[in-house]
């Protein structure tokens, strides 16, 4: 009899994309076509809609930090009726493990944290030294205790070509020139964002080289994009003008993507586009873009990575000292690898 699997998804878009590696492992196990459903926040639903092996996407309506115990009980009751036999709880919070426990799913697997051990049937220990990357930790949950964790397959998202074409028409975009997509935002905080003046200088060089330059991001990224679009008339500012699914679909058209460490960085890697990934306060050792077409841009500095939302020392050198010349050269290398 086939397993009936539920995944409790992460709340961060980038982490949700990395969870595709776990879905791939479950999809390829010698089970009778396991059905993998996902309990995900609504903003991550477009990610799972573009994964192979996903059955149903169940919306988790809870805001960050919200307990909503009565609503969780109601959702758990509905989930219990679906007959899941196994649940992988990817976030480390107590609340994320509550619904599978209330739903009485027989196997509930996740990492320890926030005193939630009683809610799980299989509590795994964090092995940060042997499994430094988040994607490895996700895949390890599907591996029996004591077994070697295989190298995870790179996450893959399948863009919706029809939706991309419709967005191109609606936004009056074209593919007559090579496309450089810049992602200047980062939801986590300003410490992850390459300075606007650097993006402006890079966009100018890309325009001079014959590229169409698009800025992509959520409504929260419009403040980061505005100085770039204001400084250069040839740049198309699409931030806030697409939903996440459409942003993923448009990324699949890019000749080169330059992005801060963000969900769109992982999306660009997952749709197989050449990418320059900018790291400052965060670490590529933890959440790297998993693609042979990705170039990592990071400088060695004693205070990085600090994993803070804002630079605690005020100088922001981890990003300021990432030079435009270096990023432009990496972009040329990445684009050249894809065309060779």
N, C-alpha and C positions, 0 to 999 in steps of 0.2 A: 504493500500500500504506500502511496506517495506521501511524503511529508507535506504538511501544509504550514508554510513558513510566513511569519510576520517579521518585518524589520521596523524597529522604532528609529526613525531617521534623526540625524543631527539637525540643529537649528541653523547652522552656518551653511551657506550655499557651497562654499569650497569643500567643506567636510562632506556634504551630501554627494558631491561629484566623486570624491575619493571613495565613498562607500560602494560605487559601482564595481570596484574590484571584488568586494565581498559577494555582491550579486552574481558576478561572473563565476566565482568559485562554486557557489551554490548551484548555479545553472549547469555547471559542467560535472557535478558530482553524479555518481552512478545511481541516481534515483529515477523514479518513473515520472519524468517531467514535473519536478517540484514547482508549485505555484508560489511565487514570492510576492507577497503584498507588502505595502509600506504604509506606516502611520507617520505622516509628515506634516510640518507646518505648511500653510498654503503657499508661502513664498518659495518653498523648495519643490512644489509639485511639478513645475515645468522641467526640472532636472530629471525627475524620475519618469516623466512622460517620454523622455528621450533615451531611456535605457532599455536594452533587450532583457527579457526575462521578468519584467515587472507585470504583475496581474492588475490588481486594483490599488489605487492611491486613496487612502483614507485620510481625510483632513483632520489634523489636530488643531482645534480652534483656540488653544490657550496662548495668552501673551507670556512674554518672558517673566518668570518669577510668579506667575499666577497659579495658585493651587487649584481652585475651582473643583473641590472634592465632589460635590453633587454632580456636576457635569462630567467629571471623570468616571464616576460610577455608571452614569447612563451610557457613556461611550464604551466602557468596558463590557457592559451587558450586551451591547450590539456586537462587539468584537467576539465575545464568548460564543455567540450563536453561529459564528463562521467556522468553528471547529479547528482552530489552529493547533498544531501539535508542538511547534517550536517557535521561539521568539528571540531575536537578537536585539539587545537594547544597546544602541551605539552611544548615546550621550551618557555622561557619568553622573547625572543628577538623580536624586531620590525620586523626584516627580516623574521622570521619564520611565522609571521601572514600576510605577504605581499601577498604570492601566493594565499591563500584562498580568500583574499579580491579581488585580481585581477580576480580570477576565479568566483566571485559573488556567492559563495556558500551561500545559504540563512541563515543558522545558523552557526556562527563561535564562538566557545566557548574557552576561555582561561583565564589565570590570567593576571592582569594588569602588566605593566612594559614597560620601554623604550618608553613612550608616544604612545603606540600602541592602546589605547582605541578606536579611530575612526575605526580601522581595524576589530574590533570584534563586533559581535552583542550581545554577553553576556560576559561581563567582570566580572570575579570573583575576590574577594579580597583574598589576602593571609591570611590564618588563622593559623599562625605559632604556636600559643599556643594550639589551639584545634586540629590542624592537624600537628603535628611535623614531621611526616614521609612523605617522598616524595611519596610513594605509596598511602597513604591516599589522598594526594592532587590530584593525577591523578584520582583516583576513584571518588572523590568529583565532578569532572567536569561533570560526567554523572548523578549526583543527582540534582533534581530540587532545586532551592533556598529555603531555610528554612526547608528542609527535613534533617533528620539525615543521616549522612554518614555511611554506613554499614562497618563492619570490612572487609577489602579487602581479597579476596582469594589469597593464596600464588601463585606467578608466577610459571608457569609450562612450560618447554620446552620439546619437544619430540625429543630425539636424533635419528639420522639416523644410525641404526644398520649396514646397509650394508656399509655405508661410514666409520664407525668406523672399521669394519673388513678389508676393503681395506687399510686403513691407518696403521693398525697393520701389515699387510703383507709388505707394502711399507717401513715401518720404522723398520722392524724386531723386533716387540714387541710381548710379550706373556702375557697370564694371568695365567701362571703356579704358580705364587706366588701372594699373596695379593699385591695390587698396592697402593702406596702412591704417590700422585701427589702434588708437591710443586709449587706454583705460586709466584715467588720472585719479580715480577715486579709490577708496578702501573703507568699507563700512566700519571696520574695527576702530579706526582713529587716524589722526594726522601723522603719527609717527611712521605709518606705513606708506605715506604718499611722497613720491618724488616731487621736488619743488616745481611750482607752476612755470617759473622762468626756464627751467630745464626742459620741460615739455614744450614750451614755446619755441625754444631754440631747435629742438629735435624736429618738431613739426615743420619749421621753416626749411630745414635741410631736406626733409622728405618731400615737401612740395616742390622745391627746386630740382629734386631728382626725378620729378614726374609722377609722384604718387598722388592719389586722392587720399586725403587724410580725414578720417572720421573719429569723433570722440564718442565713446560708448559708456553707459553706466546708468544707474538708477536715478530717481529724482533726488536722492540724497547726495549724488555725485555732481549735481549741477553747479554747486559753488566751486568745486575744484576745476570744473571744465570751463567756467565762464571766462577767466582771465586768458585762457588759451584761444578760445573762439573770438574774443574781443580783440586780441592782438593780431590775429591773422584772418583776413577776410576769406581766404580759400579753404578754411577748415569747416567741416560740417559737424555741428554740435548735435548729437543724437541723445545726449543724456536726458533721461526722464521721458523720452518720446517712444520708448519701446517697453514691453514687458520683458521679463527675464527670458522666457522661451524665445521670443523674437531676437533678443540680443545674442543668444546662443546661435540661432540660425544665421544671423548676419556675420558673426565671427567666423563661420565656416567659409565665408567668401574672401577672407583676408589673405593678402600676400604676405603680410607681416603684422604681428600684434606686439605692442609694447605695453606691459601692464604692471601695476603694483601687485604685491602679493594679495590677491583678492579672489572672490568667486569667479570673476570673469577670466582671471589668469588660468585657473584650473579648467574652465570651460574651453578656452582657446586650445589648451593642450589636449583635451578630451575629444575635440572635433578635428584634431590632427593638423593644426595650422602652425607655421613657424612663429616662434614666440621668444621675446626677451622678457624675462621675469625679474622685476626689481625688488630686491630684499634689503631692508634696513634694520628695523627693530625686531623683525621676525627672522626665522631661520629656515633655509632650504634643507637642513638636515631633518626637519620635522614635517613640513608640508611642501615638498618640492613639486613642481609640475612634472608629471610622469610622461615624458614624451621625448623621443630622440631628436625632435625638431626644436626643443627648448634650450635656450641659452640662459644661464643664471648670471645675474649681475649683482655682485655684492662686494664690498670692500672689507678688509680686515681692520677692525677697530676694537679696542679693549672693551668698550661698553656695549657692544652689539653681539648677540641679540639680547635685548632687555625685555622684550615682549610687553612693553608698555604702550598705552594708547597715545601718549604724548611724550616727547623727549624729556626725561627727568632731569637732564643736565642743561637743557635749553639751547644747545648748539646744533643739534640735528645733523651732525657731521656724517652719520652713516648714510644719509641720503644726499646731502649737499655735495659730498665729495665723489659721488658717482657722476663722472663727467659725461657731458653730451657726446663728445667724440667717441668715448668708449661704447656708449649705448648704440650710437649710429653704426659703428663698426660691427657690433654684435648683431644688429638687425640685418645688415648686409650678409653676414655669415649665415644666419638662420634662413633667410630667404634664398640664399644661394644653395644651401643644402637641400631645400625642398625642390628646387628646379633641376638639380643635377641627377 
